[in-house]
Amino acid sequence: MRFISAVLALPIAATLAAQGSYQITHTYEIGGNGGWDYLVPDPSTHRVYIGRSDRVMVVDETTGKLVGEVRGINGAHGTAVVDKLGRGFATSGQDSSIVMFDLESFQPLGKIHAAEDADAIIYDPASNRVFSFNGDANSSTVVDPVAGKLVTNIPLGGKPEYGVSAGDGKVYVNLTDKAEVVEIDAKTLAVTRRWPTTGCRNPVAMAIDTQHERLFSGCRSGVMAVSDYRAGKVVATLPIGTGVDGTGFDPASGDAFASCVDGTLTVIHEDTPDTYHVVQTLTTMPGSRNMGLDPSMHALFLSGGKFEPQPAGTRGRPKLIPGSYVLLEVERR
């Protein structure tokens, strides 16, 4: 089956390889107040879900138009989409909960208690379960998406950031404070392995190449660490920008991506499963550290905006100028 998939992907890969560099092809003026966090494209509907402080904005990827909003959220971060059930799940970090909502009306269907600092969230199709990653609680909350109820909380032994499903019953997540990757068995709901992200500090964002069994961890120390998740070890590190918060991998092109707060998007090509090289650094917008990839369109979506000047002698994130939020689309041309 893997061989057939690889053969079918060859014409697409050849076409993408013949194209030029990645470019910002569209800048959609979305507006709205509040900051932002994860962008989660849904390839089946070509919609992107964007965490915006007190709501999740849903935008049509092909037009840049706002389709709707999910309200009733206090500290929006990530979204998990379960298309077959017509349900979405959004983390509400400031009240330690997960909001379940309808994918058509965007109306909340219920609120599930999670744990402190509920942040990233993903759906694992192999187990038919939703996993949130709770930073301050050092745990993962598991939800039954059919019943809309809590299953359990899994202690992880460190502060999780983003994670991915391998589609085979395993879930992987970065522990940013421990510089580790942990493997969760999605059926037994236990941590089964962990390994250090050697050469990388503060791993946050994560993407996956399931064909070659590789993980891509975006690290705040300015590198991307590539792990062989069967062997449980890092096989390569590549330089990226500063302040990474989003990664992606497109299996058709063999390109991995890292979006950073310094306004850069690093493109890294997979030559072999163990060898990689940086092929491009695209200038985006300062603050555009969050990114989502729609592999069906081979398109990346990044958040951007204009910020108020940072007062002298102060630290922390600058304030977004109200109404200045934009969605950037990046494609290969």
Secondary structure, DSSP 8 states (H G I E B T S, - for coil): -HHHHHHHHHHHHHHHHHS--EEEEEEEE---SS----EEEETTTTEEEEEEBTEEEEEETTT--EEEEE-S-SSEEEEEEEGGGTEEEEEEGGGTEEEEEETTT--EEEEEE--TTEEEEEEETTTTEEEEEETTTTEEEEEETTTTEEEEEEE-SS-EEEEEE-SSSEEEEEETTTTEEEEEETTTTEEEEEEE-TT-SSEEEEEEETTTTEEEEEETTTEEEEEETTTTEEEEEEE--SSEEEEEEETTTTEEEEEETTTEEEEEEEEETTEEEEEEEEE--TT---EEEETTTTEEEEEE--B----TT--S---B-TT--EEEEEEE-
